[in-house]
Amino acid sequence: MDNAATTPAAPLSRRERQVLAHMADGLTYDEIAQHMTLSRHTVDTYIRRIRAKTGARNRMQLLMCALPLMADSLDTASELALKD
């Protein structure tokens, strides 16, 4: 697999990261839209922007892009738990 598909050329916005995280959780476009209070069209726009930034050509490559984001979220949660 092309490394460009896992390394974004431009940083993802907060909302793009949220959409990608929901995809990684297995949500459909309609479920993501409902969860984030967006239209399906807006979710599709976010996905197109993520694909343009990452070079991902399919859902599997998008999910590969989500892995580092999920790891960052786990690291942040772990750090917060240690502070308590």
C-alpha distance (Angstrom), angle and dihedral (degrees) to the residues before:
residue distance angle dihedral
M1 . . .
D2 3.76 . .
N3 3.83 112.9 .
A4 3.82 89.2 -138.4
A5 3.78 87.9 69.9
T6 3.80 90.9 63.6
T7 3.80 100.2 36.6
P8 3.81 115.9 63.2
A9 3.81 115.6 -134.8
A10 3.80 88.6 -148.5
P11 3.79 126.4 27.2
L12 3.78 116.0 -95.5
S13 3.78 118.4 -117.1
R14 3.80 120.4 -116.7
R15 3.82 90.9 -103.4
E16 3.81 92.0 47.7
R17 3.81 89.0 52.5
Q18 3.82 89.8 49.5
V19 3.81 92.1 50.9
L20 3.81 90.6 47.6
A21 3.81 91.3 49.2
H22 3.81 90.6 51.5
M23 3.81 89.5 50.3
A24 3.80 88.7 52.0
D25 3.80 87.8 53.1
G26 3.81 87.7 58.1
L27 3.81 99.2 -106.9
T28 3.79 119.6 151.9
Y29 3.81 121.8 -127.6
D30 3.82 89.4 -99.8
E31 3.81 92.2 49.6
I32 3.81 91.5 48.0
A33 3.81 89.8 50.1
Q34 3.79 91.9 50.7
H35 3.81 93.7 44.9
M36 3.82 93.3 49.0
T37 3.83 94.6 37.6
L38 3.80 92.3 -118.6
S39 3.77 134.7 126.6
R40 3.79 118.7 -99.9
H41 3.81 87.0 -116.7
T42 3.83 90.7 58.5
V43 3.82 91.0 50.1
D44 3.80 88.8 50.4
T45 3.82 89.3 51.0
Y46 3.81 91.1 51.9
I47 3.82 90.2 49.3
R48 3.82 91.4 50.1
R49 3.82 90.1 50.6
I50 3.81 91.3 48.7
R51 3.80 90.3 50.0
A52 3.80 91.0 49.4
K53 3.79 91.9 50.0
T54 3.80 96.1 44.0
G55 3.79 102.3 32.9
A56 3.81 89.2 -127.2
R57 3.79 111.7 159.3
N58 3.80 100.2 -172.2
R59 3.80 143.6 18.5
M60 3.82 93.6 -91.1
Q61 3.80 91.7 56.3
L62 3.81 89.5 47.7
L63 3.79 89.2 53.1
M64 3.80 89.8 50.5
C65 3.82 86.8 56.1
A66 3.80 89.3 52.5
L67 3.81 94.3 57.6
P68 3.82 96.4 78.5
L69 3.81 90.0 45.3
M70 3.78 91.0 52.4
A71 3.81 90.6 48.5
D72 3.82 90.2 51.4
S73 3.81 89.9 51.2
L74 3.80 91.2 51.0
D75 3.81 91.4 48.3
T76 3.81 91.2 50.8
A77 3.81 91.8 48.0
S78 3.80 90.3 49.1
E79 3.80 92.0 50.3
L80 3.80 91.2 49.9
A81 3.81 91.3 49.0
L82 3.81 90.7 51.9
K83 3.81 91.0 53.4
D84 3.83 91.8 56.9
